[in-house]
């Protein structure tokens, strides 16, 4: 484990159990979101590597997001 995470856990251990639980749930949620995002990035990179990407513009992107 990296030093900063060890320090954070040591500080958390000094907090009341209820606070520790809440922070733990928040941290787990954050880790799950990061894993999902990295999975999506890996899929997108593999798609681009396979030549499946298509050219787009900022206007196209904004138009799609506006729908």
N, CA, C and O atoms as a Tripos MOL2 file, in Angstrom:
@<TRIPOS>MOLECULE
protein
  268   267    67     0     0
PROTEIN
NO_CHARGES

@<TRIPOS>ATOM
      1 N           0.8570   -1.1730    0.0000 N.3       1 UNK1
      2 CA          0.0000    0.0000    0.0000 C.3       1 UNK1
      3 C           0.9050    1.2390    0.0000 C.2       1 UNK1
      4 O           1.9650    1.2530    0.6260 O.2       1 UNK1
      5 N           0.4630    2.2650   -0.7120 N.am      2 UNK2
      6 CA          1.2720    3.4750   -0.7780 C.3       2 UNK2
      7 C           1.1910    4.2470    0.5350 C.2       2 UNK2
      8 O           0.2290    4.1370    1.2950 O.2       2 UNK2
      9 N           2.2320    5.0230    0.7670 N.am      3 UNK3
     10 CA          2.3700    5.7220    2.0460 C.3       3 UNK3
     11 C           1.1990    6.6590    2.3400 C.2       3 UNK3
     12 O           0.7130    6.7090    3.4690 O.2       3 UNK3
     13 N           0.7470    7.3990    1.3310 N.am      4 UNK4
     14 CA         -0.3480    8.3510    1.5770 C.3       4 UNK4
     15 C          -1.6360    7.6310    1.9740 C.2       4 UNK4
     16 O          -2.3880    8.1340    2.8090 O.2       4 UNK4
     17 N          -1.9000    6.4700    1.3930 N.am      5 UNK5
     18 CA         -3.0950    5.7100    1.7650 C.3       5 UNK5
     19 C          -2.9580    5.1450    3.1780 C.2       5 UNK5
     20 O          -3.9260    5.1160    3.9380 O.2       5 UNK5
     21 N          -1.7750    4.7070    3.5180 N.am      6 UNK6
     22 CA         -1.5330    4.2260    4.8860 C.3       6 UNK6
     23 C          -1.7670    5.3510    5.9020 C.2       6 UNK6
     24 O          -2.3580    5.1260    6.9590 O.2       6 UNK6
     25 N          -1.3020    6.5540    5.5780 N.am      7 UNK7
     26 CA         -1.4930    7.6930    6.4740 C.3       7 UNK7
     27 C          -2.9750    8.0370    6.6030 C.2       7 UNK7
     28 O          -3.4620    8.3250    7.6960 O.2       7 UNK7
     29 N          -3.6810    8.0030    5.4800 N.am      8 UNK8
     30 CA         -5.1110    8.3110    5.5070 C.3       8 UNK8
     31 C          -5.8650    7.2960    6.3600 C.2       8 UNK8
     32 O          -6.7420    7.6720    7.1380 O.2       8 UNK8
     33 N          -5.5370    6.0280    6.2240 N.am      9 UNK9
     34 CA         -6.2000    4.9950    7.0200 C.3       9 UNK9
     35 C          -5.8920    5.1760    8.4970 C.2       9 UNK9
     36 O          -6.7700    5.0010    9.3420 O.2       9 UNK9
     37 N          -4.6620    5.5210    8.8100 N.am     10 UNK10
     38 CA         -4.3010    5.7600   10.2110 C.3      10 UNK10
     39 C          -5.1310    6.9070   10.7860 C.2      10 UNK10
     40 O          -5.5710    6.8320   11.9340 O.2      10 UNK10
     41 N          -5.3480    7.9470   10.0170 N.am     11 UNK11
     42 CA         -6.1650    9.0670   10.4770 C.3      11 UNK11
     43 C          -7.6300    8.6520   10.6120 C.2      11 UNK11
     44 O          -8.3080    9.0450   11.5610 O.2      11 UNK11
     45 N          -8.1050    7.8670    9.6700 N.am     12 UNK12
     46 CA         -9.4910    7.4000    9.7250 C.3      12 UNK12
     47 C          -9.7560    6.5630   10.9690 C.2      12 UNK12
     48 O         -10.8430    6.6240   11.5420 O.2      12 UNK12
     49 N          -8.7740    5.7900   11.3810 N.am     13 UNK13
     50 CA         -8.9320    4.9340   12.5520 C.3      13 UNK13
     51 C          -9.1840    5.7450   13.8210 C.2      13 UNK13
     52 O          -9.6860    5.2130   14.8110 O.2      13 UNK13
     53 N          -8.8420    7.0070   13.7920 N.am     14 UNK14
     54 CA         -9.0520    7.8740   14.9530 C.3      14 UNK14
     55 C         -10.4600    8.4670   14.9910 C.2      14 UNK14
     56 O         -10.8570    9.0710   15.9870 O.2      14 UNK14
     57 N         -11.2060    8.2940   13.9140 N.am     15 UNK15
     58 CA        -12.5620    8.8390   13.8380 C.3      15 UNK15
     59 C         -13.5680    7.8480   14.4290 C.2      15 UNK15
     60 O         -13.2780    6.6590   14.5630 O.2      15 UNK15
     61 N         -14.7490    8.3520   14.7780 N.am     16 UNK16
     62 CA        -15.8060    7.4490   15.2470 C.3      16 UNK16
     63 C         -16.1820    6.4310   14.1620 C.2      16 UNK16
     64 O         -16.0320    6.6990   12.9700 O.2      16 UNK16
     65 N         -16.6650    5.2750   14.5850 N.am     17 UNK17
     66 CA        -16.9930    4.1830   13.6590 C.3      17 UNK17
     67 C         -17.9850    4.6220   12.5830 C.2      17 UNK17
     68 O         -17.8630    4.2210   11.4260 O.2      17 UNK17
     69 N         -18.9550    5.4330   12.9560 N.am     18 UNK18
     70 CA        -19.9550    5.8910   11.9870 C.3      18 UNK18
     71 C         -19.3020    6.6880   10.8590 C.2      18 UNK18
     72 O         -19.6460    6.5120    9.6900 O.2      18 UNK18
     73 N         -18.3640    7.5600   11.2100 N.am     19 UNK19
     74 CA        -17.6440    8.3430   10.1980 C.3      19 UNK19
     75 C         -16.7700    7.4330    9.3300 C.2      19 UNK19
     76 O         -16.7000    7.6100    8.1130 O.2      19 UNK19
     77 N         -16.1080    6.4670    9.9560 N.am     20 UNK20
     78 CA        -15.2820    5.5250    9.2090 C.3      20 UNK20
     79 C         -16.1250    4.7730    8.1790 C.2      20 UNK20
     80 O         -15.7090    4.5900    7.0350 O.2      20 UNK20
     81 N         -17.3100    4.3430    8.5990 N.am     21 UNK21
     82 CA        -18.2050    3.5970    7.7060 C.3      21 UNK21
     83 C         -18.6240    4.4470    6.5160 C.2      21 UNK21
     84 O         -18.6090    3.9790    5.3780 O.2      21 UNK21
     85 N         -18.9920    5.6820    6.7740 N.am     22 UNK22
     86 CA        -19.4220    6.5760    5.7010 C.3      22 UNK22
     87 C         -18.2780    6.8380    4.7160 C.2      22 UNK22
     88 O         -18.4780    6.7980    3.5020 O.2      22 UNK22
     89 N         -17.1060    7.1010    5.2320 N.am     23 UNK23
     90 CA        -15.9480    7.3540    4.3670 C.3      23 UNK23
     91 C         -15.5880    6.0950    3.5900 C.2      23 UNK23
     92 O         -15.2400    6.1700    2.4110 O.2      23 UNK23
     93 N         -15.6700    4.9510    4.2370 N.am     24 UNK24
     94 CA        -15.3880    3.6900    3.5610 C.3      24 UNK24
     95 C         -16.3350    3.4460    2.3950 C.2      24 UNK24
     96 O         -15.9070    3.0310    1.3180 O.2      24 UNK24
     97 N         -17.6340    3.7070    2.6110 N.am     25 UNK25
     98 CA        -18.6150    3.5370    1.5290 C.3      25 UNK25
     99 C         -18.3270    4.5020    0.3840 C.2      25 UNK25
    100 O         -18.4190    4.1290   -0.7860 O.2      25 UNK25
    101 N         -17.9820    5.7260    0.7190 N.am     26 UNK26
    102 CA        -17.6600    6.7170   -0.3170 C.3      26 UNK26
    103 C         -16.4310    6.3030   -1.1190 C.2      26 UNK26
    104 O         -16.4040    6.4270   -2.3430 O.2      26 UNK26
    105 N         -15.4360    5.8230   -0.4290 N.am     27 UNK27
    106 CA        -14.2090    5.3950   -1.1040 C.3      27 UNK27
    107 C         -14.4790    4.2090   -2.0230 C.2      27 UNK27
    108 O         -13.9940    4.1830   -3.1540 O.2      27 UNK27
    109 N         -15.2410    3.2320   -1.5520 N.am     28 UNK28
    110 CA        -15.5750    2.0790   -2.3900 C.3      28 UNK28
    111 C         -16.3610    2.5060   -3.6270 C.2      28 UNK28
    112 O         -16.1210    1.9950   -4.7210 O.2      28 UNK28
    113 N         -17.2850    3.4240   -3.4630 N.am     29 UNK29
    114 CA        -18.0510    3.9250   -4.6000 C.3      29 UNK29
    115 C         -17.1350    4.6010   -5.6180 C.2      29 UNK29
    116 O         -17.2810    4.4030   -6.8240 O.2      29 UNK29
    117 N         -16.2090    5.3860   -5.1310 N.am     30 UNK30
    118 CA        -15.2550    6.0750   -6.0090 C.3      30 UNK30
    119 C         -14.4000    5.0580   -6.7750 C.2      30 UNK30
    120 O         -14.1790    5.2110   -7.9760 O.2      30 UNK30
    121 N         -13.9280    4.0360   -6.0880 N.am     31 UNK31
    122 CA        -13.1050    3.0020   -6.7290 C.3      31 UNK31
    123 C         -13.9080    2.2720   -7.8030 C.2      31 UNK31
    124 O         -13.3870    1.9960   -8.8840 O.2      31 UNK31
    125 N         -15.1660    1.9590   -7.5180 N.am     32 UNK32
    126 CA        -16.0160    1.2860   -8.5070 C.3      32 UNK32
    127 C         -16.1940    2.1520   -9.7470 C.2      32 UNK32
    128 O         -16.1520    1.6430  -10.8670 O.2      32 UNK32
    129 N         -16.3940    3.4530   -9.5600 N.am     33 UNK33
    130 CA        -16.5530    4.3690  -10.6950 C.3      33 UNK33
    131 C         -15.2620    4.4470  -11.5070 C.2      33 UNK33
    132 O         -15.3020    4.4790  -12.7370 O.2      33 UNK33
    133 N         -14.1260    4.4770  -10.8260 N.am     34 UNK34
    134 CA        -12.8420    4.5060  -11.5380 C.3      34 UNK34
    135 C         -12.6370    3.2460  -12.3610 C.2      34 UNK34
    136 O         -12.1930    3.3110  -13.5070 O.2      34 UNK34
    137 N         -12.9620    2.0920  -11.7740 N.am     35 UNK35
    138 CA        -12.8250    0.8270  -12.5170 C.3      35 UNK35
    139 C         -13.7070    0.8140  -13.7530 C.2      35 UNK35
    140 O         -13.2720    0.3980  -14.8280 O.2      35 UNK35
    141 N         -14.9430    1.2680  -13.6050 N.am     36 UNK36
    142 CA        -15.8600    1.3080  -14.7440 C.3      36 UNK36
    143 C         -15.3350    2.2470  -15.8270 C.2      36 UNK36
    144 O         -15.3690    1.9140  -17.0110 O.2      36 UNK36
    145 N         -14.8510    3.4120  -15.4230 N.am     37 UNK37
    146 CA        -14.3080    4.3770  -16.3810 C.3      37 UNK37
    147 C         -13.0920    3.8060  -17.0920 C.2      37 UNK37
    148 O         -12.9620    3.9490  -18.3070 O.2      37 UNK37
    149 N         -12.2050    3.1650  -16.3500 N.am     38 UNK38
    150 CA        -11.0240    2.5670  -16.9900 C.3      38 UNK38
    151 C         -11.4240    1.4680  -17.9620 C.2      38 UNK38
    152 O         -10.8000    1.3050  -19.0100 O.2      38 UNK38
    153 N         -12.4640    0.7140  -17.6180 N.am     39 UNK39
    154 CA        -12.9630   -0.3110  -18.5360 C.3      39 UNK39
    155 C         -13.4750    0.2980  -19.8240 C.2      39 UNK39
    156 O         -13.2040   -0.2190  -20.9080 O.2      39 UNK39
    157 N         -14.2150    1.3950  -19.7160 N.am     40 UNK40
    158 CA        -14.7220    2.0850  -20.9030 C.3      40 UNK40
    159 C         -13.5820    2.6630  -21.7400 C.2      40 UNK40
    160 O         -13.6200    2.6140  -22.9690 O.2      40 UNK40
    161 N         -12.5830    3.2030  -21.0770 N.am     41 UNK41
    162 CA        -11.4220    3.7470  -21.7940 C.3      41 UNK41
    163 C         -10.6880    2.6350  -22.5290 C.2      41 UNK41
    164 O         -10.2880    2.8100  -23.6800 O.2      41 UNK41
    165 N         -10.5080    1.4870  -21.8690 N.am     42 UNK42
    166 CA         -9.8430    0.3480  -22.5090 C.3      42 UNK42
    167 C         -10.6190   -0.1380  -23.7350 C.2      42 UNK42
    168 O         -10.0240   -0.4520  -24.7660 O.2      42 UNK42
    169 N         -11.9620   -0.1990  -23.6180 N.am     43 UNK43
    170 CA        -12.7800   -0.6110  -24.7640 C.3      43 UNK43
    171 C         -12.6430    0.3790  -25.9090 C.2      43 UNK43
    172 O         -12.5180   -0.0160  -27.0680 O.2      43 UNK43
    173 N         -12.6680    1.6640  -25.5840 N.am     44 UNK44
    174 CA        -12.5570    2.6880  -26.6200 C.3      44 UNK44
    175 C         -11.1850    2.6330  -27.2930 C.2      44 UNK44
    176 O         -11.0820    2.7530  -28.5130 O.2      44 UNK44
    177 N         -10.1440    2.4520  -26.5020 N.am     45 UNK45
    178 CA         -8.7890    2.3710  -27.0720 C.3      45 UNK45
    179 C          -8.6640    1.1460  -27.9800 C.2      45 UNK45
    180 O          -8.0540    1.2290  -29.0460 O.2      45 UNK45
    181 N          -9.2350    0.0110  -27.5690 N.am     46 UNK46
    182 CA         -9.1830   -1.1980  -28.3990 C.3      46 UNK46
    183 C          -9.9390   -0.9780  -29.7020 C.2      46 UNK46
    184 O          -9.5160   -1.4410  -30.7610 O.2      46 UNK46
    185 N         -11.0580   -0.2690  -29.6160 N.am     47 UNK47
    186 CA        -11.8350    0.0350  -30.8120 C.3      47 UNK47
    187 C         -11.0350    0.9030  -31.7770 C.2      47 UNK47
    188 O         -11.0300    0.6650  -32.9850 O.2      47 UNK47
    189 N         -10.3690    1.8950  -31.2380 N.am     48 UNK48
    190 CA         -9.5390    2.7630  -32.0840 C.3      48 UNK48
    191 C          -8.3600    1.9930  -32.6680 C.2      48 UNK48
    192 O          -8.0210    2.1640  -33.8390 O.2      48 UNK48
    193 N          -7.7400    1.1500  -31.8580 N.am     49 UNK49
    194 CA         -6.6160    0.3450  -32.3340 C.3      49 UNK49
    195 C          -7.0450   -0.5890  -33.4610 C.2      49 UNK49
    196 O          -6.2530   -0.8930  -34.3530 O.2      49 UNK49
    197 N          -8.3000   -1.0460  -33.4230 N.am     50 UNK50
    198 CA         -8.8170   -1.9480  -34.4490 C.3      50 UNK50
    199 C          -9.2810   -1.1850  -35.6890 C.2      50 UNK50
    200 O          -9.7720   -1.7840  -36.6460 O.2      50 UNK50
    201 N          -9.1250    0.1350  -35.6670 N.am     51 UNK51
    202 CA         -9.5100    0.9460  -36.8160 C.3      51 UNK51
    203 C         -11.0100    1.1970  -36.9080 C.2      51 UNK51
    204 O         -11.5150    1.5290  -37.9800 O.2      51 UNK51
    205 N         -11.7150    1.0460  -35.8130 N.am     52 UNK52
    206 CA        -13.1630    1.2140  -35.8230 C.3      52 UNK52
    207 C         -13.6160    2.6250  -35.4940 C.2      52 UNK52
    208 O         -14.8150    2.8970  -35.4350 O.2      52 UNK52
    209 N         -12.6690    3.5210  -35.2800 N.am     53 UNK53
    210 CA        -13.0230    4.8990  -34.9510 C.3      53 UNK53
    211 C         -13.4890    5.6520  -36.1820 C.2      53 UNK53
    212 O         -13.1950    5.2620  -37.3120 O.2      53 UNK53
    213 N         -14.2130    6.7300  -35.9540 N.am     54 UNK54
    214 CA        -14.6310    7.5710  -37.0630 C.3      54 UNK54
    215 C         -14.3750    9.0230  -36.6990 C.2      54 UNK54
    216 O         -14.4120    9.4030  -35.5280 O.2      54 UNK54
    217 N         -14.1190    9.8110  -37.7000 N.am     55 UNK55
    218 CA        -13.8370   11.2200  -37.4830 C.3      55 UNK55
    219 C         -15.0850   11.9270  -36.9840 C.2      55 UNK55
    220 O         -16.2020   11.6260  -37.4050 O.2      55 UNK55
    221 N         -14.8760   12.8640  -36.0850 N.am     56 UNK56
    222 CA        -15.9800   13.6150  -35.5070 C.3      56 UNK56
    223 C         -15.5150   15.0420  -35.2610 C.2      56 UNK56
    224 O         -14.3250   15.3500  -35.3310 O.2      56 UNK56
    225 N         -16.4680   15.8930  -34.9760 N.am     57 UNK57
    226 CA        -16.1260   17.2780  -34.6780 C.3      57 UNK57
    227 C         -16.7550   17.6550  -33.3400 C.2      57 UNK57
    228 O         -17.6150   16.9420  -32.8230 O.2      57 UNK57
    229 N         -16.3250   18.7590  -32.8000 N.am     58 UNK58
    230 CA        -16.8910   19.2560  -31.5540 C.3      58 UNK58
    231 C         -18.3810   19.5360  -31.7490 C.2      58 UNK58
    232 O         -19.1890   19.2680  -30.8600 O.2      58 UNK58
    233 N         -18.7350   20.0640  -32.8920 N.am     59 UNK59
    234 CA        -20.1390   20.3620  -33.1690 C.3      59 UNK59
    235 C         -20.9800   19.0860  -33.1570 C.2      59 UNK59
    236 O         -22.0830   19.0740  -32.6100 O.2      59 UNK59
    237 N         -20.4620   18.0110  -33.7600 N.am     60 UNK60
    238 CA        -21.1750   16.7290  -33.7480 C.3      60 UNK60
    239 C         -21.3640   16.2400  -32.3120 C.2      60 UNK60
    240 O         -22.4450   15.7850  -31.9390 O.2      60 UNK60
    241 N         -20.3140   16.3370  -31.5240 N.am     61 UNK61
    242 CA        -20.3740   15.8890  -30.1370 C.3      61 UNK61
    243 C         -21.4300   16.6690  -29.3610 C.2      61 UNK61
    244 O         -22.2560   16.0850  -28.6600 O.2      61 UNK61
    245 N         -21.3950   17.9790  -29.4920 N.am     62 UNK62
    246 CA        -22.3500   18.8180  -28.7760 C.3      62 UNK62
    247 C         -23.7840   18.5640  -29.2550 C.2      62 UNK62
    248 O         -24.7210   18.5840  -28.4570 O.2      62 UNK62
    249 N         -23.9470   18.3300  -30.5350 N.am     63 UNK63
    250 CA        -25.2640   18.0350  -31.0680 C.3      63 UNK63
    251 C         -25.8020   16.7220  -30.4840 C.2      63 UNK63
    252 O         -26.9800   16.6360  -30.1360 O.2      63 UNK63
    253 N         -24.9460   15.7070  -30.3770 N.am     64 UNK64
    254 CA        -25.3520   14.4240  -29.7950 C.3      64 UNK64
    255 C         -25.6990   14.5670  -28.3250 C.2      64 UNK64
    256 O         -26.6570   13.9490  -27.8590 O.2      64 UNK64
    257 N         -24.9590   15.3500  -27.5970 N.am     65 UNK65
    258 CA        -25.2010   15.5340  -26.1640 C.3      65 UNK65
    259 C         -26.4430   16.3810  -25.9180 C.2      65 UNK65
    260 O         -27.0470   16.2920  -24.8490 O.2      65 UNK65
    261 N         -26.8290   17.1930  -26.8820 N.am     66 UNK66
    262 CA        -27.9990   18.0350  -26.7260 C.3      66 UNK66
    263 C         -29.3150   17.2940  -26.9280 C.2      66 UNK66
    264 O         -30.3810   17.8170  -26.6040 O.2      66 UNK66
    265 N         -29.2430   16.0950  -27.4560 N.am     67 UNK67
    266 CA        -30.4640   15.3250  -27.7330 C.3      67 UNK67
    267 C         -31.0040   14.6560  -26.5190 C.2      67 UNK67
    268 O         -32.0260   13.9730  -26.5940 O.2      67 UNK67
@<TRIPOS>BOND
     1     1     2 1
     2     2     3 1
     3     3     4 2
     4     3     5 am
     5     5     6 1
     6     6     7 1
     7     7     8 2
     8     7     9 am
     9     9    10 1
    10    10    11 1
    11    11    12 2
    12    11    13 am
    13    13    14 1
    14    14    15 1
    15    15    16 2
    16    15    17 am
    17    17    18 1
    18    18    19 1
    19    19    20 2
    20    19    21 am
    21    21    22 1
    22    22    23 1
    23    23    24 2
    24    23    25 am
    25    25    26 1
    26    26    27 1
    27    27    28 2
    28    27    29 am
    29    29    30 1
    30    30    31 1
    31    31    32 2
    32    31    33 am
    33    33    34 1
    34    34    35 1
    35    35    36 2
    36    35    37 am
    37    37    38 1
    38    38    39 1
    39    39    40 2
    40    39    41 am
    41    41    42 1
    42    42    43 1
    43    43    44 2
    44    43    45 am
    45    45    46 1
    46    46    47 1
    47    47    48 2
    48    47    49 am
    49    49    50 1
    50    50    51 1
    51    51    52 2
    52    51    53 am
    53    53    54 1
    54    54    55 1
    55    55    56 2
    56    55    57 am
    57    57    58 1
    58    58    59 1
    59    59    60 2
    60    59    61 am
    61    61    62 1
    62    62    63 1
    63    63    64 2
    64    63    65 am
    65    65    66 1
    66    66    67 1
    67    67    68 2
    68    67    69 am
    69    69    70 1
    70    70    71 1
    71    71    72 2
    72    71    73 am
    73    73    74 1
    74    74    75 1
    75    75    76 2
    76    75    77 am
    77    77    78 1
    78    78    79 1
    79    79    80 2
    80    79    81 am
    81    81    82 1
    82    82    83 1
    83    83    84 2
    84    83    85 am
    85    85    86 1
    86    86    87 1
    87    87    88 2
    88    87    89 am
    89    89    90 1
    90    90    91 1
    91    91    92 2
    92    91    93 am
    93    93    94 1
    94    94    95 1
    95    95    96 2
    96    95    97 am
    97    97    98 1
    98    98    99 1
    99    99   100 2
   100    99   101 am
   101   101   102 1
   102   102   103 1
   103   103   104 2
   104   103   105 am
   105   105   106 1
   106   106   107 1
   107   107   108 2
   108   107   109 am
   109   109   110 1
   110   110   111 1
   111   111   112 2
   112   111   113 am
   113   113   114 1
   114   114   115 1
   115   115   116 2
   116   115   117 am
   117   117   118 1
   118   118   119 1
   119   119   120 2
   120   119   121 am
   121   121   122 1
   122   122   123 1
   123   123   124 2
   124   123   125 am
   125   125   126 1
   126   126   127 1
   127   127   128 2
   128   127   129 am
   129   129   130 1
   130   130   131 1
   131   131   132 2
   132   131   133 am
   133   133   134 1
   134   134   135 1
   135   135   136 2
   136   135   137 am
   137   137   138 1
   138   138   139 1
   139   139   140 2
   140   139   141 am
   141   141   142 1
   142   142   143 1
   143   143   144 2
   144   143   145 am
   145   145   146 1
   146   146   147 1
   147   147   148 2
   148   147   149 am
   149   149   150 1
   150   150   151 1
   151   151   152 2
   152   151   153 am
   153   153   154 1
   154   154   155 1
   155   155   156 2
   156   155   157 am
   157   157   158 1
   158   158   159 1
   159   159   160 2
   160   159   161 am
   161   161   162 1
   162   162   163 1
   163   163   164 2
   164   163   165 am
   165   165   166 1
   166   166   167 1
   167   167   168 2
   168   167   169 am
   169   169   170 1
   170   170   171 1
   171   171   172 2
   172   171   173 am
   173   173   174 1
   174   174   175 1
   175   175   176 2
   176   175   177 am
   177   177   178 1
   178   178   179 1
   179   179   180 2
   180   179   181 am
   181   181   182 1
   182   182   183 1
   183   183   184 2
   184   183   185 am
   185   185   186 1
   186   186   187 1
   187   187   188 2
   188   187   189 am
   189   189   190 1
   190   190   191 1
   191   191   192 2
   192   191   193 am
   193   193   194 1
   194   194   195 1
   195   195   196 2
   196   195   197 am
   197   197   198 1
   198   198   199 1
   199   199   200 2
   200   199   201 am
   201   201   202 1
   202   202   203 1
   203   203   204 2
   204   203   205 am
   205   205   206 1
   206   206   207 1
   207   207   208 2
   208   207   209 am
   209   209   210 1
   210   210   211 1
   211   211   212 2
   212   211   213 am
   213   213   214 1
   214   214   215 1
   215   215   216 2
   216   215   217 am
   217   217   218 1
   218   218   219 1
   219   219   220 2
   220   219   221 am
   221   221   222 1
   222   222   223 1
   223   223   224 2
   224   223   225 am
   225   225   226 1
   226   226   227 1
   227   227   228 2
   228   227   229 am
   229   229   230 1
   230   230   231 1
   231   231   232 2
   232   231   233 am
   233   233   234 1
   234   234   235 1
   235   235   236 2
   236   235   237 am
   237   237   238 1
   238   238   239 1
   239   239   240 2
   240   239   241 am
   241   241   242 1
   242   242   243 1
   243   243   244 2
   244   243   245 am
   245   245   246 1
   246   246   247 1
   247   247   248 2
   248   247   249 am
   249   249   250 1
   250   250   251 1
   251   251   252 2
   252   251   253 am
   253   253   254 1
   254   254   255 1
   255   255   256 2
   256   255   257 am
   257   257   258 1
   258   258   259 1
   259   259   260 2
   260   259   261 am
   261   261   262 1
   262   262   263 1
   263   263   264 2
   264   263   265 am
   265   265   266 1
   266   266   267 1
   267   267   268 2
@<TRIPOS>SUBSTRUCTURE
     1 UNK1         2 RESIDUE 1 A UNK
     2 UNK2         6 RESIDUE 1 A UNK
     3 UNK3        10 RESIDUE 1 A UNK
     4 UNK4        14 RESIDUE 1 A UNK
     5 UNK5        18 RESIDUE 1 A UNK
     6 UNK6        22 RESIDUE 1 A UNK
     7 UNK7        26 RESIDUE 1 A UNK
     8 UNK8        30 RESIDUE 1 A UNK
     9 UNK9        34 RESIDUE 1 A UNK
    10 UNK10       38 RESIDUE 1 A UNK
    11 UNK11       42 RESIDUE 1 A UNK
    12 UNK12       46 RESIDUE 1 A UNK
    13 UNK13       50 RESIDUE 1 A UNK
    14 UNK14       54 RESIDUE 1 A UNK
    15 UNK15       58 RESIDUE 1 A UNK
    16 UNK16       62 RESIDUE 1 A UNK
    17 UNK17       66 RESIDUE 1 A UNK
    18 UNK18       70 RESIDUE 1 A UNK
    19 UNK19       74 RESIDUE 1 A UNK
    20 UNK20       78 RESIDUE 1 A UNK
    21 UNK21       82 RESIDUE 1 A UNK
    22 UNK22       86 RESIDUE 1 A UNK
    23 UNK23       90 RESIDUE 1 A UNK
    24 UNK24       94 RESIDUE 1 A UNK
    25 UNK25       98 RESIDUE 1 A UNK
    26 UNK26      102 RESIDUE 1 A UNK
    27 UNK27      106 RESIDUE 1 A UNK
    28 UNK28      110 RESIDUE 1 A UNK
    29 UNK29      114 RESIDUE 1 A UNK
    30 UNK30      118 RESIDUE 1 A UNK
    31 UNK31      122 RESIDUE 1 A UNK
    32 UNK32      126 RESIDUE 1 A UNK
    33 UNK33      130 RESIDUE 1 A UNK
    34 UNK34      134 RESIDUE 1 A UNK
    35 UNK35      138 RESIDUE 1 A UNK
    36 UNK36      142 RESIDUE 1 A UNK
    37 UNK37      146 RESIDUE 1 A UNK
    38 UNK38      150 RESIDUE 1 A UNK
    39 UNK39      154 RESIDUE 1 A UNK
    40 UNK40      158 RESIDUE 1 A UNK
    41 UNK41      162 RESIDUE 1 A UNK
    42 UNK42      166 RESIDUE 1 A UNK
    43 UNK43      170 RESIDUE 1 A UNK
    44 UNK44      174 RESIDUE 1 A UNK
    45 UNK45      178 RESIDUE 1 A UNK
    46 UNK46      182 RESIDUE 1 A UNK
    47 UNK47      186 RESIDUE 1 A UNK
    48 UNK48      190 RESIDUE 1 A UNK
    49 UNK49      194 RESIDUE 1 A UNK
    50 UNK50      198 RESIDUE 1 A UNK
    51 UNK51      202 RESIDUE 1 A UNK
    52 UNK52      206 RESIDUE 1 A UNK
    53 UNK53      210 RESIDUE 1 A UNK
    54 UNK54      214 RESIDUE 1 A UNK
    55 UNK55      218 RESIDUE 1 A UNK
    56 UNK56      222 RESIDUE 1 A UNK
    57 UNK57      226 RESIDUE 1 A UNK
    58 UNK58      230 RESIDUE 1 A UNK
    59 UNK59      234 RESIDUE 1 A UNK
    60 UNK60      238 RESIDUE 1 A UNK
    61 UNK61      242 RESIDUE 1 A UNK
    62 UNK62      246 RESIDUE 1 A UNK
    63 UNK63      250 RESIDUE 1 A UNK
    64 UNK64      254 RESIDUE 1 A UNK
    65 UNK65      258 RESIDUE 1 A UNK
    66 UNK66      262 RESIDUE 1 A UNK
    67 UNK67      266 RESIDUE 1 A UNK
